[in-house]
Amino acid sequence: MKKKKLIIWLTAIALVVALVAGFVVFSFMDSKVSHELSVAEAQQILDKTLDGLPKPTAVGANRIFEDLSVTVNEVDYGLEKDVILSCSYKTLSIGDVITENKQQLIDAAYAYYYEGRQAGKMQNATKISLAMSDMIEDLLKEAKPISGDVTLYLYEITDGNFSLYLSDEAVDTFTGGLITANNAISGVMKANYNGRPVDITNSGTLRTGIKDCLSLINYDSQKPATGNALVRWFSDFSDDLYRNFIYKDRWMYLLQGLGTTLGITALAGIMGMVLGFLVAIVRCTNETTGKLKLIDAVCRLYLTVIRGTPVMVQLLIIYFVLLLPIGVPKFISAVLCFGLNSGAYVAEIVRGGIMSVDKGQNEAGRSLGFNYPQTMINFIIPQAFKAVLPALANEFITLLKESSVAFYIGVADLTQGGLKIRSLTYSNFLPLIAVALIYLVIVLILTRLVGILERRLRKSDR
């Protein structure tokens, strides 16, 4: 019987592996271009694309393209229906010139902007751009010729129809630092006017006007969607991973949120255990001895309210109605709310455990000369605690998951971390899936620990 099951499993695994391998082989067979290009054909496509690029508005900046030449030396092929062009280029060192004179450009732009405003003229980026074009033209006369190598890519959009992909890095390289020049201007936050420094951090019009003289207008650096389904999916998935988690260390939102979630769960769990045991003891004492009736009534009201209303409503009431007006922080409010909520369920779990202990244990303790509190502490509660320990552990797991609603009051927990990434990237899938997987992993670990605990308890019973 075991051999038969093993054969079935091995056959199923082999079938899955064969299907996956076949899909991969088929995908990569479909990943190459349908029409191979000669160096001359690639050069023609490259020249046509560069000639069609919208140029900078400054007359002087257009000299870049007058002196620019990009020559295809070698053609190779990739696995995304792409043609790899090894090229050499000659251009002007615009990046060096603009970077060296960026403060001079900003100062001149500010003087034109400020004096125009003082004269009652409306100044905008277009007027600044026109006013600065002559100065930029003069500066570019100092640009030295440079040359080097660059790798460009053609992608087959449809059969035999190729599109040149211009990444920011490639454009910056063969234009002699055109993008570097724009970044240099973007980084200047102070201007000098009549010998005094002026903060222009919020004066984006100045920088925009200068950059309009240099920027390539409407050029698209978006990589074309080509290749087979598997390669496209993997490429898109890799891009999404980078954009959602790697870029600017966005994964830290999840890590910091996880720390907050575990902190809320641990503190609320401790509070819930203490409160739950106290309520359970009060209720059991009242049922057994008839004492503590008033306190028992308060405990019953507490259990009714907490167990009868949603935890999210409790959280909103506790924070916005009760604690926010007196300045209690969000984190403390969340701990109090989840602690109170957990305490109600712990109380019923513990009460059930205490009531399940045979009454003879109570009578035996009393017969040995112990009073009721001593009997509870030394005989009843230890036995009840052992019986309800797995249920208490499961309540802790439930508490961990319920704490995910803390983001409704602005607590930066794990769920809020995922939503923060989602708000930055406008991506729904990966941030929320990441949050769900982190919760799942933690719950699986806790469930495993509870299982080990239950097995040990069963061994001790034997």
PAVEXDO-792519 format. One line per field, with one value per residue (C-alpha): residue number from 1; residue in three letters; x, y, z. Coordinates in Angstrom, 2 decimals. Example, Ala and Ser with C-alpha at 12.3 -4.5 7.8 and 13.67 -1.06 7.14 Angstrom:
pos <- c(1, 2)
code <- c(ALA, SER)
x <- c(12.30, 13.67)
y <- c(-4.50, -1.06)
z <- c(7.80, 7.14)
END
This chain:
pos <- c(1, 2, 3, 4, 5, 6, 7, 8, 9, 10, 11, 12, 13, 14, 15, 16, 17, 18, 19, 20, 21, 22, 23, 24, 25, 26, 27, 28, 29, 30, 31, 32, 33, 34, 35, 36, 37, 38, 39, 40, 41, 42, 43, 44, 45, 46, 47, 48, 49, 50, 51, 52, 53, 54, 55, 56, 57, 58, 59, 60, 61, 62, 63, 64, 65, 66, 67, 68, 69, 70, 71, 72, 73, 74, 75, 76, 77, 78, 79, 80, 81, 82, 83, 84, 85, 86, 87, 88, 89, 90, 91, 92, 93, 94, 95, 96, 97, 98, 99, 100, 101, 102, 103, 104, 105, 106, 107, 108, 109, 110, 111, 112, 113, 114, 115, 116, 117, 118, 119, 120, 121, 122, 123, 124, 125, 126, 127, 128, 129, 130, 131, 132, 133, 134, 135, 136, 137, 138, 139, 140, 141, 142, 143, 144, 145, 146, 147, 148, 149, 150, 151, 152, 153, 154, 155, 156, 157, 158, 159, 160, 161, 162, 163, 164, 165, 166, 167, 168, 169, 170, 171, 172, 173, 174, 175, 176, 177, 178, 179, 180, 181, 182, 183, 184, 185, 186, 187, 188, 189, 190, 191, 192, 193, 194, 195, 196, 197, 198, 199, 200, 201, 202, 203, 204, 205, 206, 207, 208, 209, 210, 211, 212, 213, 214, 215, 216, 217, 218, 219, 220, 221, 222, 223, 224, 225, 226, 227, 228, 229, 230, 231, 232, 233, 234, 235, 236, 237, 238, 239, 240, 241, 242, 243, 244, 245, 246, 247, 248, 249, 250, 251, 252, 253, 254, 255, 256, 257, 258, 259, 260, 261, 262, 263, 264, 265, 266, 267, 268, 269, 270, 271, 272, 273, 274, 275, 276, 277, 278, 279, 280, 281, 282, 283, 284, 285, 286, 287, 288, 289, 290, 291, 292, 293, 294, 295, 296, 297, 298, 299, 300, 301, 302, 303, 304, 305, 306, 307, 308, 309, 310, 311, 312, 313, 314, 315, 316, 317, 318, 319, 320, 321, 322, 323, 324, 325, 326, 327, 328, 329, 330, 331, 332, 333, 334, 335, 336, 337, 338, 339, 340, 341, 342, 343, 344, 345, 346, 347, 348, 349, 350, 351, 352, 353, 354, 355, 356, 357, 358, 359, 360, 361, 362, 363, 364, 365, 366, 367, 368, 369, 370, 371, 372, 373, 374, 375, 376, 377, 378, 379, 380, 381, 382, 383, 384, 385, 386, 387, 388, 389, 390, 391, 392, 393, 394, 395, 396, 397, 398, 399, 400, 401, 402, 403, 404, 405, 406, 407, 408, 409, 410, 411, 412, 413, 414, 415, 416, 417, 418, 419, 420, 421, 422, 423, 424, 425, 426, 427, 428, 429, 430, 431, 432, 433, 434, 435, 436, 437, 438, 439, 440, 441, 442, 443, 444, 445, 446, 447, 448, 449, 450, 451, 452, 453, 454, 455, 456, 457, 458, 459, 460, 461, 462)
code <- c(MET, LYS, LYS, LYS, LYS, LEU, ILE, ILE, TRP, LEU, THR, ALA, ILE, ALA, LEU, VAL, VAL, ALA, LEU, VAL, ALA, GLY, PHE, VAL, VAL, PHE, SER, PHE, MET, ASP, SER, LYS, VAL, SER, HIS, GLU, LEU, SER, VAL, ALA, GLU, ALA, GLN, GLN, ILE, LEU, ASP, LYS, THR, LEU, ASP, GLY, LEU, PRO, LYS, PRO, THR, ALA, VAL, GLY, ALA, ASN, ARG, ILE, PHE, GLU, ASP, LEU, SER, VAL, THR, VAL, ASN, GLU, VAL, ASP, TYR, GLY, LEU, GLU, LYS, ASP, VAL, ILE, LEU, SER, CYS, SER, TYR, LYS, THR, LEU, SER, ILE, GLY, ASP, VAL, ILE, THR, GLU, ASN, LYS, GLN, GLN, LEU, ILE, ASP, ALA, ALA, TYR, ALA, TYR, TYR, TYR, GLU, GLY, ARG, GLN, ALA, GLY, LYS, MET, GLN, ASN, ALA, THR, LYS, ILE, SER, LEU, ALA, MET, SER, ASP, MET, ILE, GLU, ASP, LEU, LEU, LYS, GLU, ALA, LYS, PRO, ILE, SER, GLY, ASP, VAL, THR, LEU, TYR, LEU, TYR, GLU, ILE, THR, ASP, GLY, ASN, PHE, SER, LEU, TYR, LEU, SER, ASP, GLU, ALA, VAL, ASP, THR, PHE, THR, GLY, GLY, LEU, ILE, THR, ALA, ASN, ASN, ALA, ILE, SER, GLY, VAL, MET, LYS, ALA, ASN, TYR, ASN, GLY, ARG, PRO, VAL, ASP, ILE, THR, ASN, SER, GLY, THR, LEU, ARG, THR, GLY, ILE, LYS, ASP, CYS, LEU, SER, LEU, ILE, ASN, TYR, ASP, SER, GLN, LYS, PRO, ALA, THR, GLY, ASN, ALA, LEU, VAL, ARG, TRP, PHE, SER, ASP, PHE, SER, ASP, ASP, LEU, TYR, ARG, ASN, PHE, ILE, TYR, LYS, ASP, ARG, TRP, MET, TYR, LEU, LEU, GLN, GLY, LEU, GLY, THR, THR, LEU, GLY, ILE, THR, ALA, LEU, ALA, GLY, ILE, MET, GLY, MET, VAL, LEU, GLY, PHE, LEU, VAL, ALA, ILE, VAL, ARG, CYS, THR, ASN, GLU, THR, THR, GLY, LYS, LEU, LYS, LEU, ILE, ASP, ALA, VAL, CYS, ARG, LEU, TYR, LEU, THR, VAL, ILE, ARG, GLY, THR, PRO, VAL, MET, VAL, GLN, LEU, LEU, ILE, ILE, TYR, PHE, VAL, LEU, LEU, LEU, PRO, ILE, GLY, VAL, PRO, LYS, PHE, ILE, SER, ALA, VAL, LEU, CYS, PHE, GLY, LEU, ASN, SER, GLY, ALA, TYR, VAL, ALA, GLU, ILE, VAL, ARG, GLY, GLY, ILE, MET, SER, VAL, ASP, LYS, GLY, GLN, ASN, GLU, ALA, GLY, ARG, SER, LEU, GLY, PHE, ASN, TYR, PRO, GLN, THR, MET, ILE, ASN, PHE, ILE, ILE, PRO, GLN, ALA, PHE, LYS, ALA, VAL, LEU, PRO, ALA, LEU, ALA, ASN, GLU, PHE, ILE, THR, LEU, LEU, LYS, GLU, SER, SER, VAL, ALA, PHE, TYR, ILE, GLY, VAL, ALA, ASP, LEU, THR, GLN, GLY, GLY, LEU, LYS, ILE, ARG, SER, LEU, THR, TYR, SER, ASN, PHE, LEU, PRO, LEU, ILE, ALA, VAL, ALA, LEU, ILE, TYR, LEU, VAL, ILE, VAL, LEU, ILE, LEU, THR, ARG, LEU, VAL, GLY, ILE, LEU, GLU, ARG, ARG, LEU, ARG, LYS, SER, ASP, ARG)
x <- c(0.00, 2.83, 4.68, 1.54, 1.11, 4.79, 4.48, 1.39, 3.15, 6.30, 4.20, 2.31, 5.54, 7.13, 4.06, 4.14, 7.88, 7.40, 4.59, 6.62, 9.71, 7.68, 6.16, 9.59, 11.13, 8.21, 8.41, 12.10, 11.71, 9.28, 11.57, 13.80, 13.12, 11.37, 13.61, 17.33, 18.76, 21.98, 24.20, 23.00, 19.31, 19.89, 21.73, 18.81, 16.31, 18.63, 19.14, 15.42, 14.58, 17.22, 16.23, 12.62, 13.32, 11.73, 14.68, 15.38, 13.87, 17.20, 18.86, 22.26, 21.20, 20.25, 23.96, 24.17, 22.28, 24.14, 27.42, 25.95, 26.70, 25.89, 27.30, 26.21, 29.26, 27.79, 24.39, 23.47, 20.19, 18.66, 15.81, 13.10, 12.71, 15.42, 18.34, 21.44, 23.33, 26.95, 27.50, 30.13, 29.18, 30.60, 28.97, 29.57, 30.31, 27.13, 26.87, 30.25, 29.59, 26.17, 27.31, 30.25, 28.03, 24.77, 24.95, 25.62, 22.54, 20.35, 21.56, 20.83, 17.39, 16.54, 17.62, 15.41, 12.50, 12.80, 13.27, 10.39, 8.11, 9.22, 8.25, 4.79, 5.35, 3.97, 6.91, 6.60, 8.86, 8.38, 9.56, 12.53, 13.39, 13.39, 15.42, 18.05, 18.48, 21.13, 23.19, 23.00, 23.99, 27.11, 27.99, 27.63, 30.27, 32.70, 31.57, 34.35, 33.85, 33.77, 33.36, 32.78, 30.75, 27.11, 24.75, 21.28, 18.32, 15.81, 12.62, 10.42, 6.92, 5.31, 6.86, 9.63, 8.66, 11.34, 11.33, 14.41, 14.39, 16.03, 16.75, 17.67, 21.19, 21.69, 20.35, 22.53, 25.55, 25.29, 24.08, 27.12, 25.23, 21.97, 20.08, 22.98, 22.75, 19.06, 19.67, 22.42, 19.97, 17.31, 19.70, 20.32, 18.22, 19.85, 20.40, 22.63, 21.20, 23.01, 25.50, 22.92, 21.76, 18.12, 16.31, 14.62, 13.62, 9.97, 10.65, 10.44, 9.63, 13.26, 14.68, 11.95, 12.65, 16.33, 15.67, 13.18, 16.15, 17.90, 15.29, 14.29, 10.58, 8.20, 10.86, 9.69, 12.06, 9.43, 10.69, 8.44, 6.34, 7.71, 8.81, 6.85, 4.33, 6.74, 9.52, 7.08, 5.54, 8.92, 10.13, 6.96, 7.07, 10.73, 9.94, 7.02, 9.16, 11.80, 9.29, 7.27, 9.99, 13.58, 13.29, 14.00, 13.95, 10.16, 10.34, 11.19, 7.53, 6.63, 9.46, 8.61, 4.90, 5.63, 7.46, 4.46, 2.02, 4.05, 4.34, 0.59, -0.11, 2.35, 1.21, -2.49, -2.01, -0.47, -3.23, -5.88, -4.47, -4.37, -7.82, -9.30, -8.06, -9.37, -12.83, -12.94, -12.05, -14.71, -17.39, -16.42, -16.30, -19.79, -21.14, -19.51, -19.93, -22.54, -20.15, -18.93, -22.36, -21.83, -18.42, -19.83, -22.58, -19.95, -17.97, -21.07, -21.79, -18.18, -18.36, -21.71, -20.55, -17.15, -18.33, -21.40, -19.74, -17.13, -13.54, -13.19, -16.12, -14.59, -11.28, -12.91, -14.92, -12.00, -9.65, -11.80, -14.44, -12.60, -8.83, -8.08, -9.65, -7.25, -4.20, -3.54, -1.27, -2.63, -0.37, -1.51, -5.14, -4.73, -3.12, -5.96, -8.63, -7.21, -6.33, -9.92, -11.25, -8.95, -9.63, -13.34, -12.57, -9.77, -12.18, -14.66, -11.89, -10.45, -13.90, -14.69, -11.40, -12.02, -15.57, -14.32, -12.13, -13.86, -15.64, -13.91, -10.66, -12.20, -13.57, -10.22, -8.45, -10.95, -10.64, -6.88, -7.52, -7.17, -9.65, -11.35, -8.68, -5.89, -7.69, -8.19, -4.53, -2.95, -5.31, -7.97, -6.19, -3.07, -5.25, -7.50, -4.53, -3.09, -6.42, -6.99, -3.39, -3.85, -7.04, -5.24, -2.47, -5.06, -6.62, -3.20, -3.09, -6.55, -5.44, -2.49, -4.81, -7.41, -4.75, -4.64, -7.54, -5.33, -4.54, -8.07, -6.86, -3.55, -1.30, 1.66, 1.22, 1.94, -1.27, -0.62, 2.88, 1.40, -1.11, 1.69, 3.58, 0.32, -0.26, 3.23, 3.24, -0.50, 0.02, -2.58, -1.32, 2.20, 1.91, -1.28, -0.03, 3.19, 1.18, -0.96, 2.09, 3.82, 0.71, 0.43, 4.05, 3.74, 0.46, 1.97, 4.92, 2.63, 0.33, 3.33, 4.39, 0.84, 0.88, 4.17, 2.72, -0.39, 1.68, 3.79, 0.70, -0.72, 2.55, 2.48, -1.11, 0.09)
y <- c(0.00, 2.40, 1.53, 2.24, 5.68, 6.43, 5.53, 7.73, 10.68, 10.24, 10.03, 13.22, 15.07, 13.90, 15.05, 18.50, 18.84, 17.79, 20.34, 23.14, 22.21, 22.09, 25.50, 26.98, 25.50, 26.70, 30.16, 30.58, 29.23, 32.11, 34.68, 35.52, 38.00, 36.76, 38.80, 39.26, 42.67, 43.59, 46.35, 48.66, 47.98, 48.60, 51.85, 53.02, 52.44, 54.16, 57.24, 57.56, 57.42, 59.95, 62.34, 62.13, 62.96, 66.26, 68.55, 71.01, 74.47, 76.33, 76.94, 76.36, 73.05, 71.81, 71.91, 68.68, 66.91, 68.67, 67.29, 63.95, 60.75, 57.22, 54.37, 50.73, 48.45, 45.07, 43.38, 40.62, 39.05, 38.60, 36.53, 39.21, 39.70, 42.29, 43.27, 44.38, 47.16, 47.78, 51.39, 54.11, 57.78, 61.29, 64.24, 67.32, 67.33, 69.24, 67.68, 69.02, 72.52, 72.88, 71.36, 73.75, 76.77, 75.72, 78.41, 81.09, 79.95, 79.94, 83.40, 84.84, 83.18, 84.53, 88.06, 87.95, 86.49, 88.89, 92.07, 91.14, 90.64, 93.96, 95.61, 94.02, 91.40, 87.89, 85.49, 81.80, 78.92, 79.58, 83.21, 82.15, 79.47, 81.98, 84.47, 81.87, 80.23, 82.71, 82.25, 78.49, 78.75, 80.70, 78.18, 75.25, 76.77, 75.75, 72.11, 69.82, 66.90, 63.51, 59.96, 56.49, 53.30, 52.71, 49.73, 50.33, 47.97, 47.43, 45.54, 43.72, 45.05, 43.04, 40.74, 42.71, 45.98, 47.25, 50.06, 51.66, 51.62, 54.72, 54.35, 57.42, 56.02, 55.53, 58.99, 60.60, 58.78, 59.59, 63.17, 63.95, 64.21, 65.89, 64.26, 64.85, 68.55, 68.66, 66.86, 69.36, 72.25, 70.45, 70.22, 73.97, 75.41, 78.83, 81.82, 84.85, 88.30, 91.57, 89.75, 88.04, 84.38, 83.68, 80.43, 79.11, 75.69, 76.37, 78.32, 75.42, 77.82, 78.95, 75.45, 74.36, 77.31, 76.41, 72.69, 73.39, 74.69, 71.35, 68.61, 66.25, 66.95, 64.00, 61.34, 58.03, 55.86, 53.16, 49.75, 48.17, 45.17, 42.42, 38.83, 35.73, 35.51, 33.91, 36.44, 39.37, 38.09, 37.57, 40.99, 42.74, 40.82, 41.75, 45.40, 45.34, 43.75, 46.42, 49.26, 48.10, 46.86, 47.59, 51.15, 53.65, 50.74, 50.57, 47.12, 49.03, 50.08, 46.39, 45.69, 48.66, 47.80, 44.21, 45.44, 47.58, 44.71, 42.29, 44.95, 45.55, 41.80, 41.03, 43.85, 43.30, 39.55, 40.06, 42.50, 40.12, 37.18, 39.11, 40.63, 37.36, 35.37, 37.97, 38.03, 34.23, 33.89, 36.45, 34.65, 31.19, 32.46, 33.92, 30.70, 28.56, 30.65, 33.27, 36.06, 39.06, 39.56, 43.24, 42.63, 39.62, 41.82, 44.30, 41.43, 40.07, 43.52, 43.78, 40.37, 41.16, 44.46, 43.26, 39.96, 41.55, 44.37, 44.29, 44.92, 47.66, 49.61, 49.19, 50.54, 53.61, 54.37, 53.85, 56.08, 58.81, 59.11, 58.26, 58.62, 61.10, 64.05, 63.47, 63.00, 59.26, 58.03, 55.76, 52.85, 52.84, 53.13, 50.09, 48.07, 48.97, 48.12, 44.75, 43.94, 44.55, 42.57, 39.63, 39.66, 38.91, 35.79, 34.67, 35.01, 32.58, 30.15, 30.16, 30.00, 26.93, 25.38, 26.07, 24.73, 21.58, 20.64, 17.99, 19.39, 16.74, 18.65, 21.61, 19.41, 17.66, 20.96, 22.14, 18.85, 19.42, 22.69, 25.12, 27.95, 28.77, 31.21, 28.81, 25.88, 27.87, 28.96, 25.62, 23.06, 24.37, 27.04, 24.92, 22.10, 24.50, 26.36, 23.14, 22.27, 25.64, 26.43, 25.35, 27.43, 30.43, 30.03, 29.99, 33.14, 34.80, 33.87, 35.35, 38.50, 38.84, 38.80, 41.09, 43.70, 44.36, 46.81, 49.15, 51.07, 52.54, 54.92, 55.61, 53.14, 52.30, 48.53, 45.84, 46.47, 50.21, 49.51, 47.64, 50.41, 53.00, 51.17, 50.83, 54.59, 55.28, 52.78, 52.54, 48.77, 46.66, 43.12, 42.85, 45.09, 43.39, 39.91, 40.64, 41.68, 38.55, 36.29, 37.83, 37.27, 33.73, 32.88, 34.21, 32.34, 29.10, 29.44, 30.08, 27.23, 24.92, 25.97, 25.40, 21.90, 21.10, 22.39, 20.25, 17.10, 17.72, 18.22, 14.92, 13.17, 14.60, 13.32, 9.81)
z <- c(0.00, 0.88, -2.34, -4.36, -2.78, -3.35, -7.04, -7.40, -5.76, -7.86, -11.04, -10.13, -9.36, -12.62, -14.57, -12.97, -13.62, -17.26, -17.75, -16.20, -18.21, -21.41, -20.72, -19.98, -23.13, -25.25, -23.69, -24.39, -27.91, -28.48, -26.84, -29.81, -32.57, -35.71, -38.03, -37.48, -38.26, -39.98, -38.60, -41.38, -40.63, -36.92, -37.72, -39.85, -37.04, -34.55, -36.75, -37.45, -33.76, -32.70, -35.51, -34.37, -30.72, -29.58, -28.89, -26.06, -26.43, -26.18, -29.53, -27.96, -26.48, -29.92, -30.76, -28.77, -31.50, -34.28, -32.92, -31.77, -33.63, -32.49, -34.59, -34.36, -34.30, -33.41, -33.16, -30.70, -29.51, -26.06, -24.61, -24.56, -28.30, -27.98, -30.21, -28.31, -30.07, -29.14, -30.19, -30.11, -29.75, -30.09, -28.34, -26.18, -22.44, -21.55, -18.09, -17.00, -18.33, -16.68, -13.39, -13.18, -13.91, -12.22, -9.54, -12.15, -14.10, -11.00, -9.95, -13.41, -13.51, -10.05, -10.99, -14.11, -12.12, -9.15, -11.19, -13.47, -10.49, -9.03, -12.31, -12.09, -14.78, -14.49, -14.58, -15.40, -16.43, -20.16, -19.88, -17.77, -20.31, -23.19, -21.18, -20.22, -23.64, -24.82, -21.68, -21.99, -25.64, -24.66, -21.96, -24.35, -26.59, -23.85, -23.99, -25.16, -27.56, -25.84, -27.08, -25.70, -25.92, -25.06, -25.26, -26.68, -27.16, -29.93, -29.04, -31.54, -30.90, -33.70, -36.30, -38.01, -36.30, -33.89, -31.34, -29.78, -25.97, -24.50, -20.81, -18.78, -18.35, -22.11, -22.99, -20.33, -21.74, -25.44, -24.87, -22.73, -19.44, -20.46, -17.58, -15.19, -16.11, -15.25, -11.95, -11.11, -11.61, -9.54, -6.61, -6.27, -3.45, -2.95, -5.25, -4.77, -5.46, -4.74, -2.53, -0.31, -0.33, -1.12, -0.31, -3.49, -2.15, -2.94, -6.14, -8.56, -11.42, -11.56, -11.87, -14.28, -16.58, -16.84, -17.25, -20.05, -22.05, -21.69, -21.31, -24.06, -24.41, -24.12, -24.57, -23.12, -21.08, -20.48, -21.51, -24.19, -23.14, -25.36, -25.12, -24.19, -21.38, -18.91, -19.47, -19.35, -16.15, -14.51, -15.64, -14.42, -11.14, -10.59, -11.31, -8.88, -6.18, -6.60, -6.75, -3.72, -1.38, -2.49, -3.80, -1.00, 1.51, 1.49, 3.11, 6.32, 6.57, 6.95, 9.40, 11.61, 11.38, 12.38, 15.47, 16.42, 15.83, 17.98, 20.69, 20.77, 20.76, 23.57, 25.89, 25.16, 25.66, 29.11, 30.04, 28.74, 30.73, 34.01, 33.52, 32.28, 35.27, 37.71, 36.08, 35.91, 39.60, 40.57, 38.56, 39.86, 43.43, 43.09, 41.56, 44.25, 47.41, 46.48, 47.47, 45.40, 43.81, 42.97, 41.43, 39.58, 38.11, 36.87, 35.34, 33.59, 32.15, 30.96, 29.28, 27.65, 26.19, 24.99, 23.51, 21.97, 20.00, 17.19, 18.20, 15.57, 17.06, 20.51, 19.21, 17.67, 20.80, 23.18, 21.17, 19.62, 22.36, 25.59, 25.26, 22.46, 24.35, 27.27, 25.02, 25.36, 22.48, 19.76, 20.69, 24.33, 23.21, 20.96, 23.76, 26.16, 23.62, 22.59, 26.20, 27.30, 24.34, 24.92, 28.66, 28.08, 26.03, 28.35, 31.29, 29.74, 28.76, 32.29, 33.90, 31.82, 32.89, 36.56, 36.43, 34.68, 37.65, 39.72, 42.80, 44.84, 44.43, 46.22, 48.96, 49.34, 49.78, 52.35, 54.23, 54.48, 56.29, 53.40, 53.07, 49.77, 48.36, 49.35, 47.72, 44.52, 44.35, 45.29, 43.75, 41.36, 39.29, 38.49, 37.17, 35.27, 33.80, 32.42, 30.82, 29.20, 28.18, 24.51, 24.27, 25.76, 23.19, 20.41, 21.87, 21.60, 17.91, 17.44, 19.23, 16.83, 13.81, 15.39, 16.09, 12.32, 12.70, 14.75, 11.56, 11.71, 14.44, 12.68, 14.49, 12.23, 12.54, 9.96, 8.02, 7.99, 6.68, 3.72, 3.08, 3.22, 0.45, -1.49, -1.28, -2.63, -5.50, -6.32, -6.31, -4.55, -5.06, -3.64, -0.53, 0.68, -0.20, 1.72, 4.78, 4.54, 4.17, 7.19, 9.31, 7.94, 8.76, 12.32, 12.86, 11.48, 13.87, 16.84, 15.79, 15.63, 19.12, 20.42, 18.87, 20.61, 23.88, 23.53, 22.86, 25.93, 28.04, 26.81, 27.67, 31.19, 31.58, 30.86)
END
